[in-house]
Amino acid sequence: MRPSFRKRDDAAAVDLGKKMARAKVALKTIAHRSITEEGGGVSTVLPPEPGDEKPTSQNVASLVIAIEHYDKTVLLTGELEPPGTQRFLSQPDLPKNLLAMMVPHHGSPAANPDYPWRRLVPKFVFSSEGEERRTRPAEGGLAKEIPLWKTQEKGTITLEIGPKTARAIAYAAGEIMILEKAPSSK
């Protein structure tokens, strides 16, 4: 969690802290870039705001996680919204070879202007949305050439990443999208 979240004293944050303690979940405060290597992959946590600054909202300070596996990267953007989006995108060493990206802030159009898609150019985008988003499409500024799947329409979405292939699977919809495939040898 961000240092600013740990300092919150509102009922929701206090309740979450108590639940985590009862469940014996280890909490880690992350103020700067953090890298973890495990199971053949690398996870990098990329805070959009430096240090312990008090953000204007928790969403502005949402942590972004880049998961690298077989030289492919999946970006989980959490609740990120402007101006945290601009701060995140201004980092000099953003993930390369972006296979997939989660739409920030559950697809809120206000949190998804055009510049993240133009700057990061993912091959596939997915959005974790509930029923309340049916009338608010997540496309926002999403480039038309980037495929977008929404959980409200497709159900659970998973990514399978191998050394030479990658695909997205939508279980409820029964769909599979090939994101990367090894060249055929002739």
KEKE-3310 file (N, C-alpha, C; in steps of 0.2 Angstrom, whole numbers, plus 5000, padded with zeros to 4 digits):
npx = (5004:5002:5011:5002:4990:4991:4991:4978:4963:4950:4934:4932:4946:4951:4944:4947:4961:4960:4953:4963:4973:4967:4966:4979:4987:5001:5006:5014:5022:5024:5033:5042:5049:5047:5054:5051:5056:5050:5045:5049:5045:5044:5039:5035:5032:5025:5024:5014:5016:5029:5038:5031:5021:5005:4992:4980:4969:4966:4965:4973:4985:4986:4994:5003:5006:5018:5019:5031:5034:5041:5047:5036:5024:5012:5001:4994:4984:4976:4966:4970:4970:4969:4978:4987:4989:4996:5008:5013:5015:5025:5036:5053:5057:5046:5036:5041:5037:5023:5010:4997:4985:4977:4962:4962:4954:4942:4936:4931:4927:4932:4944:4951:4959:4965:4979:4986:4985:4990:5004:5008:5004:4997:4994:4982:4968:4960:4945:4939:4924:4908:4890:4885:4892:4887:4881:4891:4903:4920:4928:4932:4946:4951:4961:4955:4960:4965:4961:4947:4941:4928:4924:4911:4904:4911:4914:4924:4941:4956:4974:4985:5002:5015:5032:5032:5020:5004:4988:4971:4958:4941:4930:4915:4910:4915:4926:4942:4956:4970:4985:4998:5008:5019:5030:5026:5035:5042)
npy = (4994:5012:5024:5035:5029:5020:5030:5034:5038:5035:5027:5016:5013:5010:4999:4990:4988:4981:4969:4964:4962:4952:4942:4939:4944:4950:4966:4978:4993:5004:5016:5019:5014:4996:4980:4963:4946:4931:4914:4913:4925:4943:4956:4973:4986:5002:5017:5031:5043:5052:5047:5051:5061:5069:5063:5071:5063:5045:5038:5045:5042:5028:5012:5005:4990:4981:4966:4955:4942:4929:4939:4947:4960:4964:4976:4982:4993:4997:5009:5020:5038:5054:5067:5057:5048:5055:5058:5045:5041:5050:5044:5039:5026:5017:5002:4990:4982:4979:4968:4967:4977:4983:4993:5009:5013:5005:5008:5020:5034:5047:5044:5039:5045:5049:5049:5038:5026:5030:5032:5020:5009:4995:4978:4972:4976:4976:4977:4979:4978:4982:4979:4992:4999:4998:5008:5016:5016:5009:5014:5027:5037:5027:5019:5014:5004:4995:4980:4978:4970:4968:4964:4964:4960:4949:4941:4932:4936:4929:4928:4919:4916:4911:4905:4908:4911:4919:4922:4928:4924:4922:4917:4915:4920:4912:4914:4915:4925:4926:4933:4934:4924:4910:4910:4900:4886:4881)
npz = (5000:4998:5007:5010:5011:5022:5032:5033:5042:5041:5042:5032:5029:5041:5044:5034:5037:5050:5046:5037:5047:5055:5046:5045:5035:5027:5027:5016:5015:5001:4994:4984:4968:4967:4966:4963:4961:4956:4953:4940:4934:4934:4945:4946:4956:4953:4959:4956:4962:4970:4986:5002:5000:5002:4993:4982:4981:4985:4973:4964:4969:4966:4966:4953:4944:4936:4927:4922:4911:4902:4893:4891:4895:4907:4912:4927:4932:4943:4953:4947:4942:4933:4941:4943:4933:4923:4930:4932:4918:4915:4919:4916:4912:4908:4906:4893:4878:4879:4882:4888:4896:4910:4911:4918:4934:4934:4921:4920:4911:4913:4919:4909:4898:4881:4880:4888:4880:4868:4872:4878:4870:4871:4866:4870:4879:4895:4906:4922:4927:4934:4934:4935:4926:4914:4906:4904:4894:4893:4883:4882:4879:4872:4860:4844:4837:4847:4855:4866:4881:4892:4909:4912:4901:4896:4907:4918:4914:4908:4906:4897:4896:4887:4883:4869:4865:4868:4875:4877:4888:4889:4899:4902:4891:4882:4873:4865:4862:4852:4856:4854:4844:4840:4826:4812:4808:4793)
capx = (5000:5005:5011:4996:4984:4992:4990:4971:4959:4942:4931:4934:4953:4952:4941:4952:4967:4958:4952:4970:4977:4964:4968:4986:4990:5007:5006:5020:5021:5028:5034:5046:5049:5049:5055:5051:5057:5047:5042:5051:5043:5046:5034:5038:5027:5027:5020:5013:5018:5035:5038:5025:5017:4998:4989:4973:4964:4969:4965:4978:4991:4985:5000:5003:5010:5020:5021:5034:5034:5043:5048:5030:5022:5005:5001:4988:4984:4972:4962:4974:4966:4973:4984:4992:4991:5002:5014:5015:5017:5031:5042:5057:5058:5040:5037:5041:5033:5016:5006:4990:4984:4970:4959:4962:4948:4936:4934:4928:4929:4936:4951:4954:4959:4968:4987:4989:4985:4995:5010:5010:5002:4996:4991:4976:4966:4954:4942:4935:4918:4902:4884:4884:4896:4884:4879:4897:4908:4927:4932:4935:4950:4955:4962:4950:4963:4967:4955:4945:4936:4925:4921:4903:4901:4914:4915:4931:4946:4963:4979:4990:5008:5021:5038:5032:5013:5000:4981:4967:4952:4935:4926:4908:4908:4918:4930:4949:4960:4977:4988:5005:5009:5025:5029:5026:5041:5040)
capy = (5000:5018:5027:5039:5025:5018:5035:5036:5036:5035:5020:5010:5011:5006:4992:4986:4986:4976:4963:4961:4959:4946:4937:4938:4946:4954:4972:4982:5000:5005:5023:5020:5008:4990:4974:4956:4941:4925:4910:4915:4932:4949:4961:4979:4991:5008:5022:5037:5049:5050:5048:5052:5066:5067:5064:5074:5057:5039:5035:5048:5038:5021:5009:5002:4984:4978:4959:4953:4935:4928:4945:4951:4963:4965:4982:4982:5000:4999:5014:5026:5043:5060:5068:5052:5045:5059:5057:5038:5041:5054:5040:5038:5019:5013:4995:4989:4976:4979:4963:4969:4983:4984:5000:5012:5015:5002:5010:5027:5038:5053:5041:5035:5049:5046:5048:5031:5021:5032:5032:5013:5005:4988:4974:4970:4980:4973:4982:4975:4983:4979:4981:4999:5003:4996:5014:5020:5012:5011:5016:5034:5039:5021:5019:5010:4998:4990:4976:4979:4966:4971:4958:4964:4957:4943:4937:4932:4936:4927:4929:4914:4918:4906:4908:4910:4912:4923:4923:4930:4919:4925:4910:4916:4922:4906:4917:4915:4929:4925:4940:4933:4917:4909:4909:4893:4884:4877)
capz = (5000:4998:5014:5012:5013:5029:5037:5033:5048:5040:5044:5028:5029:5048:5044:5030:5041:5055:5042:5035:5053:5057:5041:5045:5029:5028:5023:5014:5012:4995:4992:4978:4964:4971:4961:4966:4956:4959:4949:4933:4932:4938:4946:4947:4958:4950:4962:4952:4966:4974:4993:5007:4999:5003:4987:4982:4982:4985:4966:4961:4971:4965:4964:4946:4945:4929:4928:4916:4910:4895:4890:4889:4901:4909:4917:4931:4934:4949:4953:4944:4938:4933:4938:4944:4926:4920:4934:4930:4911:4914:4922:4910:4911:4908:4903:4886:4875:4883:4880:4890:4901:4913:4910:4925:4938:4931:4915:4920:4905:4916:4921:4903:4892:4875:4881:4890:4875:4863:4875:4880:4865:4873:4861:4872:4885:4898:4911:4927:4928:4937:4931:4935:4920:4907:4902:4903:4890:4895:4878:4884:4873:4870:4852:4841:4835:4852:4857:4873:4884:4898:4913:4913:4895:4895:4913:4920:4909:4911:4901:4897:4893:4887:4880:4862:4863:4873:4873:4882:4888:4892:4901:4902:4883:4878:4868:4865:4858:4852:4857:4851:4842:4837:4819:4810:4804:4786)
cpx = (5004:5006:5005:4990:4985:4990:4982:4968:4952:4940:4933:4941:4954:4950:4945:4958:4965:4957:4959:4973:4974:4965:4975:4990:4995:5006:5012:5018:5026:5028:5038:5046:5051:5049:5055:5051:5054:5044:5043:5049:5045:5040:5037:5032:5029:5022:5020:5016:5024:5034:5031:5021:5009:4995:4982:4968:4968:4970:4971:4985:4991:4992:4998:5008:5011:5022:5024:5035:5036:5044:5042:5028:5015:5005:4994:4988:4979:4967:4965:4969:4970:4972:4989:4994:4996:5008:5017:5018:5023:5037:5046:5058:5051:5041:5037:5038:5027:5011:4999:4991:4977:4968:4959:4955:4942:4932:4931:4931:4934:4943:4955:4955:4964:4976:4989:4990:4990:5002:5013:5009:5002:4993:4984:4974:4960:4951:4938:4930:4912:4896:4883:4887:4892:4882:4885:4903:4915:4931:4936:4939:4954:4955:4958:4954:4966:4961:4954:4940:4934:4923:4914:4900:4904:4915:4922:4936:4953:4967:4983:4996:5013:5027:5037:5024:5010:4993:4977:4961:4947:4930:4919:4906:4911:4923:4938:4952:4967:4981:4995:5006:5016:5025:5030:5033:5039:5046)
cpy = (5006:5021:5031:5035:5022:5023:5037:5034:5035:5028:5014:5008:5007:4999:4987:4983:4981:4969:4960:4958:4953:4940:4935:4939:4951:4960:4976:4989:5001:5013:5024:5013:5001:4984:4968:4951:4934:4921:4911:4921:4937:4954:4967:4984:4998:5014:5028:5043:5047:5051:5048:5057:5064:5069:5068:5069:5051:5036:5038:5044:5031:5018:5005:4996:4982:4971:4957:4945:4933:4934:4949:4954:4965:4971:4982:4989:5002:5004:5021:5031:5049:5064:5063:5048:5049:5058:5050:5038:5045:5050:5038:5030:5015:5006:4995:4983:4974:4974:4966:4974:4983:4992:5003:5013:5012:5005:5017:5031:5044:5050:5038:5040:5046:5044:5041:5026:5023:5031:5024:5008:4997:4985:4972:4974:4976:4978:4978:4980:4979:4981:4988:5003:5001:5002:5018:5016:5014:5013:5023:5036:5033:5020:5013:5003:4993:4987:4977:4974:4969:4965:4958:4961:4950:4938:4937:4932:4934:4928:4923:4916:4913:4909:4911:4912:4916:4923:4925:4925:4922:4919:4911:4917:4916:4909:4916:4920:4928:4932:4939:4925:4916:4908:4902:4892:4879:4874)
cpz = (5000:5005:5015:5014:5020:5034:5037:5039:5047:5041:5039:5028:5036:5047:5040:5034:5047:5051:5040:5041:5055:5053:5041:5039:5030:5024:5022:5012:5007:4994:4986:4974:4968:4966:4965:4960:4959:4953:4941:4930:4937:4939:4949:4950:4956:4953:4957:4955:4970:4982:4997:5005:5000:4996:4988:4983:4982:4978:4963:4963:4970:4963:4957:4947:4938:4931:4922:4916:4903:4891:4887:4896:4901:4914:4920:4934:4940:4948:4950:4940:4938:4939:4939:4938:4923:4923:4932:4923:4910:4917:4915:4908:4912:4904:4896:4884:4879:4880:4881:4895:4904:4913:4917:4928:4935:4925:4915:4915:4907:4917:4915:4897:4886:4877:4884:4885:4870:4866:4876:4875:4867:4867:4863:4878:4888:4904:4915:4929:4930:4933:4930:4929:4914:4903:4901:4900:4892:4889:4879:4878:4870:4862:4849:4839:4840:4855:4864:4875:4890:4902:4913:4907:4894:4901:4914:4914:4912:4905:4902:4893:4893:4884:4872:4860:4869:4871:4879:4882:4892:4893:4900:4894:4879:4872:4870:4860:4858:4851:4854:4850:4839:4830:4817:4806:4798:4784)
residu = (MET:ARG:PRO:SER:PHE:ARG:LYS:ARG:ASP:ASP:ALA:ALA:ALA:VAL:ASP:LEU:GLY:LYS:LYS:MET:ALA:ARG:ALA:LYS:VAL:ALA:LEU:LYS:THR:ILE:ALA:HIS:ARG:SER:ILE:THR:GLU:GLU:GLY:GLY:GLY:VAL:SER:THR:VAL:LEU:PRO:PRO:GLU:PRO:GLY:ASP:GLU:LYS:PRO:THR:SER:GLN:ASN:VAL:ALA:SER:LEU:VAL:ILE:ALA:ILE:GLU:HIS:TYR:ASP:LYS:THR:VAL:LEU:LEU:THR:GLY:GLU:LEU:GLU:PRO:PRO:GLY:THR:GLN:ARG:PHE:LEU:SER:GLN:PRO:ASP:LEU:PRO:LYS:ASN:LEU:LEU:ALA:MET:MET:VAL:PRO:HIS:HIS:GLY:SER:PRO:ALA:ALA:ASN:PRO:ASP:TYR:PRO:TRP:ARG:ARG:LEU:VAL:PRO:LYS:PHE:VAL:PHE:SER:SER:GLU:GLY:GLU:GLU:ARG:ARG:THR:ARG:PRO:ALA:GLU:GLY:GLY:LEU:ALA:LYS:GLU:ILE:PRO:LEU:TRP:LYS:THR:GLN:GLU:LYS:GLY:THR:ILE:THR:LEU:GLU:ILE:GLY:PRO:LYS:THR:ALA:ARG:ALA:ILE:ALA:TYR:ALA:ALA:GLY:GLU:ILE:MET:ILE:LEU:GLU:LYS:ALA:PRO:SER:SER:LYS)
# end
